[in-house]
Amino acid sequence: MDVKVTRNLSVYKSTMASVKSSDKNVAVPASADSKVKNDEIIISSDAIKKQEAAKISADLHKSINEGASAERLSQLKGQIQDGSYQVSAEIIAKRLMSGI
């Protein structure tokens, strides 16, 4: 069971929302030298989105590999043992619909 999916999903959604709002090309000077004024690199908005998606993917991978805290795991084990652990049908439905 992956406990951090909802947290990571909200980070992903907020990042993607900010990426959609910044859909312009970005001009980056080729060098810091002010003498060369004609050279520049244009990074398309698609390339920026791909770069940000790669960063999000790396962050999610790192978060998944970290795992849940020992305190959270012991809390879940206790709830399962005493029968009080409940899974929300709404959360299950959202995860099924999102493809996770």
N, CA, C and O of each residue as an XYZ file, in Angstrom:
400
protein
N       0.850     -1.175      0.000
C       0.000      0.000      0.000
C       0.890      1.231      0.000
O       1.806      1.328      0.818
N       0.638      2.181     -0.909
C       1.404      3.405     -1.006
C       0.605      4.528     -0.358
O      -0.455      4.916     -0.849
N       1.123      5.038      0.740
C       0.389      6.021      1.526
C       0.516      7.421      0.935
O      -0.349      8.265      1.171
N       1.585      7.686      0.166
C       1.873      9.041     -0.274
C       1.273      9.410     -1.629
O       1.593     10.478     -2.150
N       0.442      8.598     -2.206
C      -0.078      8.864     -3.541
C      -0.873     10.162     -3.591
O      -0.686     10.951     -4.517
N      -1.735     10.403     -2.646
C      -2.575     11.598     -2.700
C      -1.743     12.861     -2.551
O      -2.034     13.866     -3.200
N      -0.716     12.833     -1.713
C       0.147     14.008     -1.559
C       0.895     14.273     -2.859
O       0.958     15.414     -3.315
N       1.450     13.251     -3.447
C       2.199     13.408     -4.685
C       1.290     13.810     -5.834
O       1.693     14.581     -6.704
N       0.097     13.308     -5.843
C      -0.846     13.650     -6.895
C      -1.196     15.130     -6.829
O      -1.311     15.784     -7.865
N      -1.362     15.657     -5.643
C      -1.691     17.080     -5.526
C      -0.498     17.948     -5.932
O      -0.690     19.011     -6.522
N       0.726     17.517     -5.628
C       1.926     18.250     -6.060
C       1.996     18.255     -7.576
O       2.265     19.287     -8.191
N       1.750     17.091     -8.178
C       1.775     16.972     -9.629
C       0.725     17.877    -10.268
O       1.018     18.597    -11.223
N      -0.499     17.839     -9.739
C      -1.574     18.644    -10.318
C      -1.280     20.141    -10.213
O      -1.526     20.883    -11.164
N      -0.760     20.591     -9.080
C      -0.474     22.015     -8.926
C       0.664     22.446     -9.837
O       0.643     23.553    -10.376
N       1.661     21.579    -10.014
C       2.771     21.906    -10.910
C       2.299     21.973    -12.351
O       2.680     22.877    -13.095
N       1.474     21.019    -12.743
C       0.972     21.015    -14.113
C       0.077     22.229    -14.370
O       0.070     22.758    -15.481
N      -0.663     22.670    -13.382
C      -1.499     23.859    -13.532
C      -0.633     25.094    -13.738
O      -0.975     25.963    -14.541
N       0.490     25.182    -13.018
C       1.380     26.335    -13.192
C       2.088     26.277    -14.538
O       2.372     27.320    -15.128
N       2.379     25.073    -15.034
C       3.020     24.932    -16.344
C       2.063     25.384    -17.439
O       2.481     26.053    -18.385
N       0.778     25.028    -17.325
C      -0.202     25.412    -18.326
C      -0.375     26.924    -18.386
O      -0.646     27.476    -19.453
N      -0.221     27.591    -17.258
C      -0.399     29.042    -17.248
C       0.801     29.772    -17.840
O       0.668     30.919    -18.266
N       1.974     29.131    -17.876
C       3.170     29.756    -18.462
C       3.495     29.052    -19.768
O       4.406     28.226    -19.825
N       2.749     29.378    -20.817
C       2.867     28.676    -22.092
C       3.577     29.544    -23.138
O       3.194     29.533    -24.308
N       4.588     30.280    -22.737
C       5.314     31.147    -23.653
C       6.725     30.621    -23.845
O       7.262     29.924    -22.984
N       7.323     30.961    -24.983
C       8.712     30.604    -25.218
C       9.612     31.490    -24.377
O       9.288     32.650    -24.120
N      10.743     30.946    -23.948
C      11.673     31.671    -23.102
C      12.975     31.841    -23.860
O      13.524     30.866    -24.372
N      13.477     33.062    -23.940
C      14.755     33.326    -24.599
C      15.849     33.351    -23.541
O      15.727     34.025    -22.517
N      16.924     32.602    -23.804
C      18.036     32.530    -22.876
C      19.297     32.966    -23.623
O      19.608     32.391    -24.666
N      20.028     33.958    -23.126
C      21.258     34.372    -23.798
C      22.260     33.223    -23.860
O      22.379     32.444    -22.914
N      22.990     33.121    -24.995
C      23.951     32.033    -25.173
C      25.153     32.191    -24.259
O      25.740     31.194    -23.839
N      25.526     33.412    -23.947
C      26.658     33.620    -23.045
C      26.384     34.835    -22.173
O      25.523     35.664    -22.471
N      27.137     34.913    -21.098
C      26.962     36.047    -20.191
C      27.684     37.281    -20.716
O      27.495     38.378    -20.189
N      28.510     37.118    -21.747
C      29.262     38.214    -22.333
C      28.297     39.172    -23.027
O      27.542     38.755    -23.905
N      28.310     40.441    -22.648
C      27.378     41.408    -23.215
C      27.791     41.854    -24.613
O      27.007     42.518    -25.291
N      29.009     41.509    -25.070
C      29.468     41.894    -26.403
C      28.726     41.123    -27.493
O      28.494     41.667    -28.572
N      28.355     39.886    -27.239
C      27.657     39.070    -28.225
C      26.164     39.260    -28.021
O      25.587     38.707    -27.085
N      25.538     40.038    -28.891
C      24.128     40.339    -28.724
C      23.239     39.578    -29.705
O      22.023     39.531    -29.514
N      23.807     38.987    -30.739
C      23.016     38.320    -31.758
C      22.764     36.847    -31.458
O      21.866     36.248    -32.050
N      23.522     36.260    -30.567
C      23.376     34.844    -30.271
C      22.413     34.648    -29.108
O      22.551     35.270    -28.055
N      21.448     33.780    -29.317
C      20.551     33.414    -28.237
C      19.980     32.030    -28.518
O      19.940     31.566    -29.657
N      19.551     31.404    -27.463
C      18.932     30.089    -27.551
C      17.466     30.271    -27.192
O      17.140     30.873    -26.168
N      16.594     29.755    -28.025
C      15.157     29.826    -27.760
C      14.699     28.440    -27.306
O      14.845     27.456    -28.031
N      14.154     28.381    -26.117
C      13.631     27.121    -25.577
C      12.118     27.171    -25.718
O      11.460     28.046    -25.155
N      11.575     26.227    -26.470
C      10.128     26.228    -26.711
C       9.372     25.897    -25.430
O       9.930     25.352    -24.478
N       8.100     26.239    -25.435
C       7.272     25.946    -24.268
C       7.124     24.434    -24.087
O       7.004     23.953    -22.960
N       7.132     23.684    -25.191
C       7.069     22.219    -25.089
C       8.307     21.662    -24.394
O       8.206     20.745    -23.578
N       9.472     22.214    -24.716
C      10.706     21.755    -24.077
C      10.706     22.081    -22.591
O      11.185     21.293    -21.775
N      10.170     23.237    -22.245
C      10.076     23.618    -20.832
C       9.150     22.663    -20.096
O       9.451     22.236    -18.981
N       8.008     22.321    -20.728
C       7.069     21.378    -20.115
C       7.717     20.008    -19.922
O       7.535     19.372    -18.884
N       8.469     19.556    -20.918
C       9.143     18.260    -20.812
C      10.175     18.269    -19.692
O      10.303     17.297    -18.949
N      10.904     19.366    -19.576
C      11.905     19.482    -18.519
C      11.240     19.466    -17.142
O      11.731     18.804    -16.228
N      10.137     20.183    -16.986
C       9.438     20.211    -15.714
C       8.801     18.857    -15.404
O       8.767     18.442    -14.246
N       8.295     18.164    -16.431
C       7.721     16.833    -16.228
C       8.798     15.853    -15.780
O       8.541     14.997    -14.933
N      10.000     15.968    -16.336
C      11.098     15.098    -15.924
C      11.472     15.361    -14.470
O      11.777     14.425    -13.732
N      11.451     16.621    -14.051
C      11.754     16.951    -12.655
C      10.677     16.392    -11.723
O      10.992     15.858    -10.659
N       9.418     16.515    -12.119
C       8.320     15.981    -11.312
C       8.460     14.469    -11.187
O       8.279     13.905    -10.108
N       8.783     13.824    -12.299
C       8.952     12.367    -12.289
C      10.078     11.956    -11.344
O       9.938     10.995    -10.587
N      11.184     12.678    -11.389
C      12.308     12.365    -10.501
C      11.927     12.577     -9.034
O      12.297     11.777     -8.175
N      11.191     13.646     -8.749
C      10.742     13.911     -7.374
C       9.792     12.829     -6.872
O       9.892     12.390     -5.726
N       8.863     12.396     -7.742
C       7.934     11.332     -7.363
C       8.675     10.025     -7.102
O       8.377      9.307     -6.148
N       9.642      9.728     -7.963
C      10.423      8.502     -7.800
C      11.172      8.523     -6.463
O      11.217      7.524     -5.744
N      11.753      9.674     -6.149
C      12.481      9.813     -4.882
C      11.529      9.647     -3.695
O      11.858      8.968     -2.723
N      10.353     10.267     -3.777
C       9.368     10.194     -2.694
C       8.862      8.768     -2.488
O       8.690      8.324     -1.353
N       8.627      8.058     -3.582
C       8.146      6.681     -3.487
C       9.211      5.794     -2.859
O       8.896      4.915     -2.057
N      10.459      6.018     -3.216
C      11.542      5.197     -2.665
C      11.785      5.464     -1.192
O      12.312      4.599     -0.491
N      11.413      6.643     -0.705
C      11.606      6.966      0.709
C      10.683      6.142      1.596
O      11.073      5.740      2.692
N       9.476      5.892      1.139
C       8.525      5.101      1.914
C       7.864      5.916      3.011
O       8.151      7.097      3.202
N       6.978      5.253      3.717
C       6.233      5.910      4.791
C       7.069      5.918      6.072
O       7.977      5.103      6.236
N       6.758      6.837      6.962
C       7.477      6.924      8.233
C       7.117      5.740      9.122
O       6.055      5.138      8.968
N       7.994      5.418     10.038
C       7.763      4.309     10.964
C       6.522      4.567     11.817
O       5.777      3.641     12.139
N       6.308      5.831     12.177
C       5.140      6.187     12.982
C       3.846      5.913     12.217
O       2.901      5.358     12.778
N       3.798      6.295     10.950
C       2.605      6.080     10.133
C       2.368      4.580      9.923
O       1.226      4.124      9.977
N       3.425      3.819      9.687
C       3.281      2.377      9.501
C       2.743      1.696     10.758
O       1.879      0.825     10.671
N       3.252      2.091     11.926
C       2.763      1.484     13.164
C       1.303      1.862     13.414
O       0.530      1.051     13.925
N       0.928      3.082     13.056
C      -0.459      3.521     13.202
C      -1.370      2.679     12.303
O      -2.430      2.232     12.743
N      -0.965      2.462     11.051
C      -1.760      1.656     10.129
C      -1.865      0.205     10.592
O      -2.937     -0.396     10.521
N      -0.746     -0.358     11.069
C      -0.764     -1.742     11.559
C      -1.743     -1.884     12.720
O      -2.486     -2.863     12.791
N      -1.746     -0.916     13.625
C      -2.659     -0.949     14.770
C      -4.111     -0.887     14.323
O      -4.955     -1.618     14.842
N      -4.405     -0.017     13.362
C      -5.773      0.098     12.860
C      -6.220     -1.188     12.174
O      -7.362     -1.616     12.339
N      -5.325     -1.803     11.407
C      -5.681     -3.059     10.731
C      -5.919     -4.163     11.745
O      -6.862     -4.943     11.608
N      -5.063     -4.235     12.767
C      -5.197     -5.297     13.769
C      -6.486     -5.170     14.584
O      -7.127     -6.176     14.889
N      -6.868     -3.943     14.936
C      -8.081     -3.810     15.747
C      -9.349     -3.654     14.895
O     -10.448     -3.503     15.429
N      -9.182     -3.694     13.566
C     -10.334     -3.668     12.662
C     -10.934     -2.302     12.423
O     -12.030     -2.202     11.873
N     -10.244     -1.243     12.823
C     -10.795      0.099     12.646
C     -10.316      0.781     11.366
O     -10.729      1.906     11.083
N      -9.459      0.127     10.590
C      -8.949      0.725      9.349
C     -10.053      0.732      8.298
O     -10.625     -0.312      7.985
N     -10.347      1.899      7.758
C     -11.388      2.055      6.742
C     -10.792      2.726      5.510
O     -10.046      3.699      5.621
N     -11.125      2.201      4.346
C     -10.692      2.805      3.093
C     -11.892      3.524      2.497
O     -12.971      2.948      2.357
N     -11.694      4.775      2.152
C     -12.771      5.579      1.592
C     -13.089      5.106      0.175
O     -12.192      4.965     -0.657
N     -14.348      4.867     -0.087
C     -14.770      4.465     -1.433
C     -14.499      5.587     -2.426
O     -14.220      5.322     -3.596
N     -14.575      6.822     -1.981
C     -14.307      7.967     -2.851
C     -12.840      7.978     -3.291
O     -12.543      8.249     -4.455
N     -11.925      7.684     -2.364
C     -10.493      7.646     -2.705
C     -10.214      6.514     -3.697
O      -9.463      6.698     -4.656
N     -10.812      5.360     -3.469
C     -10.635      4.241     -4.388
C     -11.146      4.609     -5.785
O     -10.487      4.324     -6.785
N     -12.292      5.228     -5.847
C     -12.873      5.621     -7.132
C     -11.986      6.627     -7.848
O     -11.774      6.510     -9.055
N     -11.463      7.618     -7.121
C     -10.587      8.625     -7.734
C      -9.332      7.977     -8.300
O      -8.903      8.310     -9.404
N      -8.740      7.051     -7.546
C      -7.511      6.390     -8.022
C      -7.794      5.503     -9.227
O      -6.981      5.429    -10.148
N      -8.941      4.832     -9.227
C      -9.305      4.015    -10.377
C      -9.520      4.879    -11.622
O      -9.109      4.517    -12.724
N     -10.162      6.008    -11.427
C     -10.434      6.896    -12.558
C      -9.183      7.603    -13.066
O      -9.111      7.944    -14.247
N      -8.211      7.827    -12.211
C      -6.993      8.521    -12.634
C      -5.969      7.569    -13.235
O      -4.956      8.014    -13.773
N      -6.220      6.259    -13.151
C      -5.311      5.296    -13.752
C      -4.163      4.899    -12.861
O      -3.231      4.240    -13.321
N      -4.201      5.279    -11.598
C      -3.108      4.935    -10.691
C      -3.354      3.566    -10.133
O      -2.554      3.069     -9.341
